[in-house]
Amino acid sequence: QAAKSARTVVITGVPDGLLHDDVMTDILVIHFQMSKNNGGDVEEVLYPTMEKGVAYVTFEDQEVVESVLKKDDHRLEDKRLSRYYPLKVIRYCEHVSAFRIYLVVLPL
C-alpha cells in the first residue's frame, strides 16, 4: 500500500458552518466514493482542519487519487445542502508545500 500522503487529496471550497462537521464529513465520504466523481473506497476524511473550508480525504488505493484529480468539475451536492458547491481537489504534497510557503511569507 502506498504511503498515506500519496493516497491523500486536499479539498478546498467545503462550505463552512452550514451543517454539523460530522454531517459534512459524511457528505464528503459519499461524494468521493461515487463512481460518477471518479471516486473509490475512502479510508478517512479529516474535517474540519485548521484551514477554513479545507478537508483531507485519504483513499485506500493511490489509483483513486489519480482518477479523482482527472475529474475537472467536482460539485458537492446533497439534499441537506441548499445548492451545489464547487470543490477544488489537489494533491496533498503540493498543498502542504504551498501552505508552508504561505506561513513563511506572510507574517501572521
BAFI-3210 file (N, C-alpha, C; in Angstrom, 3 decimals, decimal comma, padded with zeros to 6 digits):
// residues 108
n [1|2|3|4|5|6|7|8|9|10|11|12|13|14|15|16|17|18|19|20|21|22|23|24|25|26|27|28|29|30|31|32|33|34|35|36|37|38|39|40|41|42|43|44|45|46|47|48|49|50|51|52|53|54|55|56|57|58|59|60|61|62|63|64|65|66|67|68|69|70|71|72|73|74|75|76|77|78|79|80|81|82|83|84|85|86|87|88|89|90|91|92|93|94|95|96|97|98|99|100|101|102|103|104|105|106|107|108]
n.u [000,853|000,498|002,193|000,551|000,381|000,560|-001,821|-003,671|-005,798|-006,297|-009,038|-010,569|-012,881|-014,990|-018,167|-018,507|-019,646|-022,360|-023,547|-023,471|-020,196|-019,731|-021,767|-021,113|-018,700|-019,660|-021,057|-018,926|-017,520|-019,406|-019,511|-016,888|-016,783|-018,388|-018,794|-019,336|-017,951|-015,410|-014,522|-013,605|-012,893|-012,961|-010,690|-010,378|-011,634|-010,561|-011,939|-013,320|-010,412|-007,389|-007,487|-009,934|-012,749|-011,401|-010,646|-009,235|-008,908|-008,411|-007,710|-008,156|-006,720|-004,041|-004,478|-007,014|-006,711|-005,433|-007,490|-009,528|-008,314|-008,258|-010,819|-012,528|-014,543|-015,672|-018,512|-020,062|-022,863|-025,910|-028,927|-029,166|-027,887|-028,396|-027,691|-025,402|-021,872|-018,858|-015,890|-012,373|-009,770|-006,689|-003,358|-002,057|000,690|001,463|-000,151|000,658|003,291|002,819|001,315|003,142|004,964|003,309|002,953|005,520|006,015|004,020|003,689|001,958]
n.v [-001,202|002,206|005,103|007,064|009,832|009,843|008,793|010,656|013,476|017,027|018,979|021,904|024,621|023,595|023,977|026,063|025,901|025,430|022,973|020,383|019,279|016,488|015,656|016,984|015,701|013,100|013,660|014,364|011,915|010,306|011,686|011,315|008,597|007,952|006,654|008,333|010,583|009,839|008,448|006,305|003,723|005,195|005,827|007,585|010,715|013,893|016,405|019,102|021,090|022,900|024,914|026,965|025,654|023,545|020,170|016,904|014,060|010,672|007,916|004,350|003,240|004,312|004,746|005,792|008,419|009,499|009,263|010,824|013,320|013,738|014,397|017,234|018,832|019,029|018,813|019,460|017,983|017,544|016,538|017,807|020,172|023,486|024,227|023,403|023,062|024,115|022,239|022,227|020,089|018,947|017,536|016,174|016,533|018,734|020,742|020,941|021,889|024,378|025,589|025,754|027,605|029,819|030,301|031,078|033,335|035,238|037,345|036,517]
n.w [000,000|-000,798|000,574|003,068|002,521|-000,240|-000,927|-000,360|-000,827|-001,003|-000,252|-001,206|-000,661|000,728|002,070|004,816|008,153|007,642|008,146|010,696|011,610|011,469|009,789|007,418|006,932|006,365|003,968|002,319|002,262|000,900|-001,569|-002,587|-002,832|-004,907|-008,192|-010,337|-009,717|-010,158|-007,991|-005,154|-002,720|000,411|002,925|005,050|006,227|006,989|008,674|010,477|009,501|010,352|008,552|007,151|005,489|004,331|003,654|004,209|002,291|002,391|000,417|-000,076|-002,143|-004,208|-006,908|-007,083|-006,270|-008,511|-010,440|-009,328|-009,376|-012,102|-012,799|-013,786|-012,706|-009,730|-007,869|-004,914|-003,862|-002,181|-000,563|001,828|001,534|000,360|-002,194|-004,893|-004,319|-005,669|-005,669|-005,113|-005,946|-004,907|-004,948|-001,944|-001,240|-002,796|-001,777|000,910|000,710|-000,489|001,501|003,570|002,526|002,390|005,129|005,833|004,278|004,825|007,512|010,359]
ca.u [000,000|001,276|002,220|-000,710|000,416|000,344|-003,222|-004,495|-006,005|-006,776|-010,260|-010,878|-014,221|-016,014|-018,985|-018,175|-020,636|-023,750|-024,014|-022,543|-018,974|-019,841|-022,658|-020,304|-017,759|-020,426|-021,341|-017,658|-017,258|-020,316|-019,083|-015,637|-016,941|-019,235|-018,059|-019,508|-016,926|-014,142|-014,127|-013,327|-013,011|-012,374|-010,174|-010,570|-011,810|-010,231|-012,678|-012,638|-008,969|-007,005|-007,806|-011,381|-013,229|-010,444|-010,726|-008,268|-009,551|-007,446|-008,308|-007,465|-005,808|-003,440|-005,063|-008,217|-006,217|-005,200|-008,762|-010,244|-007,650|-008,554|-012,163|-012,392|-015,634|-016,235|-019,600|-020,606|-024,319|-026,594|-030,234|-029,028|-027,300|-029,383|-027,217|-024,143|-020,656|-017,707|-014,729|-011,087|-009,058|-005,261|-002,534|-001,661|002,085|001,512|-000,816|001,462|004,425|002,273|000,878|004,359|005,472|002,357|003,239|006,831|005,992|003,107|003,736|000,570]
ca.v [000,000|003,441|005,954|007,789|011,131|009,602|008,393|011,735|014,719|018,171|019,525|023,273|025,042|022,922|025,019|026,124|026,382|025,191|021,730|019,831|018,764|015,058|015,543|017,394|014,602|012,047|014,115|014,262|010,485|009,863|012,307|010,749|007,168|007,767|006,429|009,491|011,556|009,106|008,117|004,929|003,475|006,236|005,317|008,562|012,140|014,801|017,656|020,287|021,197|024,231|025,880|027,036|025,145|022,573|018,801|015,940|012,775|009,600|006,751|003,088|002,985|005,507|004,951|006,628|009,804|009,915|009,409|011,972|014,538|013,908|014,978|018,700|019,577|018,384|019,595|018,831|018,092|016,687|017,127|018,632|021,457|024,237|024,315|022,674|023,833|023,624|021,884|022,105|018,917|018,981|016,540|016,538|017,017|020,088|021,669|021,121|022,766|025,726|026,119|026,109|028,846|030,821|030,622|031,740|034,625|036,209|037,428|036,440]
ca.w [000,000|-000,918|001,773|003,281|001,838|-001,670|-001,106|000,203|-001,572|-000,227|-000,830|-000,775|-001,075|001,529|002,712|006,234|009,114|007,243|008,753|011,689|010,992|011,163|008,625|006,266|006,702|005,681|002,601|001,595|002,035|-000,161|-002,831|-003,089|-003,099|-006,090|-009,444|-011,237|-009,333|-010,304|-006,626|-004,755|-001,278|001,257|004,199|006,126|005,902|008,088|008,579|009,942|009,680|010,832|007,497|006,930|004,205|003,788|004,172|003,671|002,010|002,125|-000,238|000,176|-003,260|-004,819|-008,244|-006,942|-006,245|-009,900|-011,158|-008,743|-009,865|-013,532|-012,967|-013,755|-012,100|-008,534|-007,269|-003,708|-003,884|-001,215|-000,247|003,039|001,135|-000,421|-003,572|-005,005|-004,036|-006,431|-004,848|-005,793|-005,431|-005,233|-004,256|-000,585|-001,160|-003,374|-000,860|002,121|000,406|-000,721|002,790|004,317|001,935|002,835|006,540|005,908|003,569|005,447|008,976|010,835]
c.u [000,887|001,215|000,933|-000,738|000,145|-001,094|-004,200|-004,594|-006,517|-007,967|-010,430|-012,254|-015,335|-016,841|-018,857|-019,370|-022,086|-024,357|-023,031|-021,344|-019,087|-020,750|-021,884|-019,284|-018,444|-020,678|-020,069|-017,306|-018,111|-019,851|-017,877|-015,660|-017,714|-018,407|-018,205|-018,520|-015,521|-013,617|-013,844|-013,416|-012,245|-011,947|-010,509|-010,798|-011,469|-010,953|-013,348|-011,134|-008,657|-007,313|-009,303|-011,738|-012,332|-010,650|-009,623|-008,996|-008,455|-008,194|-007,516|-006,444|-005,312|-004,037|-006,284|-007,835|-006,066|-006,527|-009,573|-009,651|-007,957|-009,909|-012,069|-013,352|-016,218|-017,280|-020,142|-022,104|-024,909|-027,920|-030,182|-028,378|-028,286|-028,989|-025,952|-022,975|-019,508|-016,516|-013,484|-010,335|-007,599|-004,527|-002,119|-000,260|002,205|000,935|000,065|002,638|003,947|001,882|002,081|004,931|004,610|002,672|004,551|006,750|005,154|003,265|002,301|000,405]
c.v [001,250|004,230|006,769|009,123|010,976|009,209|009,471|012,913|015,786|018,755|020,937|023,645|024,335|024,000|024,948|026,593|026,147|023,998|021,313|019,214|017,291|014,816|015,909|016,312|013,462|012,407|014,013|012,807|009,988|010,396|011,577|009,227|006,920|007,626|007,616|010,625|010,964|008,627|006,646|004,818|004,527|005,608|006,276|009,954|012,942|016,120|017,892|020,210|022,603|025,316|025,819|026,508|024,117|021,226|017,972|014,618|011,770|008,401|005,499|002,791|004,280|005,797|005,870|008,107|010,314|010,148|010,595|013,289|014,804|014,549|016,492|019,369|018,816|019,316|018,835|019,074|017,111|017,353|018,001|019,985|022,174|024,380|023,477|023,626|023,267|023,368|021,874|020,953|019,006|017,892|017,061|017,156|018,432|021,106|021,977|022,056|024,199|026,370|026,531|027,435|030,025|031,260|031,402|033,172|035,666|036,227|037,471|037,174]
c.w [000,000|000,395|001,856|002,524|000,341|-001,969|-000,649|-000,752|-000,613|-000,974|-000,302|-001,316|-000,335|002,238|004,235|007,051|008,734|007,965|009,842|010,972|010,613|009,965|007,359|005,917|005,949|004,220|001,748|001,291|000,875|-001,511|-003,412|-003,206|-004,392|-007,360|-010,394|-010,918|-009,436|-008,947|-006,411|-003,248|-000,480|002,578|005,329|005,534|007,148|007,845|009,923|010,182|010,188|009,804|007,195|005,535|003,551|004,467|003,526|003,491|001,647|001,554|000,101|-000,919|-003,877|-006,193|-008,185|-006,901|-007,669|-010,627|-010,637|-009,253|-011,342|-013,766|-012,771|-012,783|-010,912|-007,932|-006,074|-003,685|-002,894|-000,881|001,008|002,755|000,216|-001,891|-003,690|-004,746|-004,860|-005,486|-005,715|-005,120|-005,863|-004,452|-002,889|-000,552|-001,725|-002,397|000,345|001,840|000,173|000,609|003,639|003,821|002,399|004,268|006,669|005,363|004,292|006,961|009,517|012,158]
res [q|a|a|k|s|a|r|t|v|v|i|t|g|v|p|d|g|l|l|h|d|d|v|m|t|d|i|l|v|i|h|f|q|m|s|k|n|n|g|g|d|v|e|e|v|l|y|p|t|m|e|k|g|v|a|y|v|t|f|e|d|q|e|v|v|e|s|v|l|k|k|d|d|h|r|l|e|d|k|r|l|s|r|y|y|p|l|k|v|i|r|y|c|e|h|v|s|a|f|r|i|y|l|v|v|l|p|l]
***
